[in-house]
Amino acid sequence: MAEELATFLFGSNNPGKLDEVRGYADVLSVRIIGMGDVRAEVPPPRVAEVCDSYEGNARLKARAYAAWSCMPTIADDTGIEIDVLSGLPGVYTAHYGLERVQRGIYPLAIVPARFVCCMAFADQSGRCISVTKELPGAFHRRRESDGGRPGLPYSAYFIPRGETLPLDQLVVKGFKSHRGLALQALLSVLRG
């Protein structure tokens, strides 16, 4: 008899993130559902990312969506940190703007950067665990692929260290991104 997979709600309204995390589910032997899969009488809360750290924002979202859904929930906060911008946009990546980054590194075409992802788990008992992983590489001012995955625009401009293709193309081929690395690490902690 096959063992039933652990099921987690992925607390995000970003369909690109959900698709990416679902892509790792089989390899990591879990089942990931989206917020649209939860049948609730009350719509999901709007969770503002008000913390100044990836961990704070990820935990905030995981706790809020676990309380809303009454399900074990994982959520992330992710950012790209660019060395020549003193680590910006970092936790402000979602609101900073790709064009602002491109203007900020001009006239340089390629600069060292890293994606950072904190993945948090929360359940209805109040338990909350988080892990953070980084993926080093380079940000290219000009697009390196035909377009990023929906909701993940920076992926088309980032080439992980040791790779020749941009992250958006690698993820489609099964490459573990910063989000995949963080999810794998979090599940290892949960499985103890």
VENJO-V425614 format. One line per field, one symbol per residue. ss: DSSP state (a for helix, b for strand, c for the rest). phi: phi as a letter, one per 30 degrees, with the letter a starting at -180 (. if undefined). burial: b if it has 9 or more other C-alpha atoms within 8 Angstrom, else e. A space follows every 50 residues. Layout:
ss=???
phi=???
burial=???
This chain:
ss=cccccbbbbbccccaaaaaaaaaaaaaacbbbbcaaaccccccccccccc cccaaaaaaaaaaaaaaaacccbbbbbbbbbbaaacccbaaaaaaacaaa aaaaaccccbbbbbbbbbbbbbcccccbbbbbbbbbbbbbccccccccbc cbaaaaabbbccccccaaaaaacccccaaaaaaaaaaaaaac
phi=.dddddcbdcdaccdddeeddddceddchbccccddddcbdcddddcddc dcbedddddeddddddddchbdbcbbbbacccedchiddhdcedcdjedd ddddcdcdcbbdaacbbccccbbddjdbbbbbbbbdlbccececbdldde ibddddcccdeicccdeddddddjdddedddddddddddddi
burial=eeeeeebbbbbbeebbbbebbbebbbeeebbbbbbeeeeeeeeeeeeeee eeebbbbbbbbbbbbbbeeebbbbbbbbbbbbbebebbbbbbbeebeeee bbeebeeebebbbbbbbbbbbbbbeeebbbbbbbbbbbbbbebbbeebbe bbbbbbbbbbeeeebbbbbbbeeeebbbbbbbbbbbeeeeee
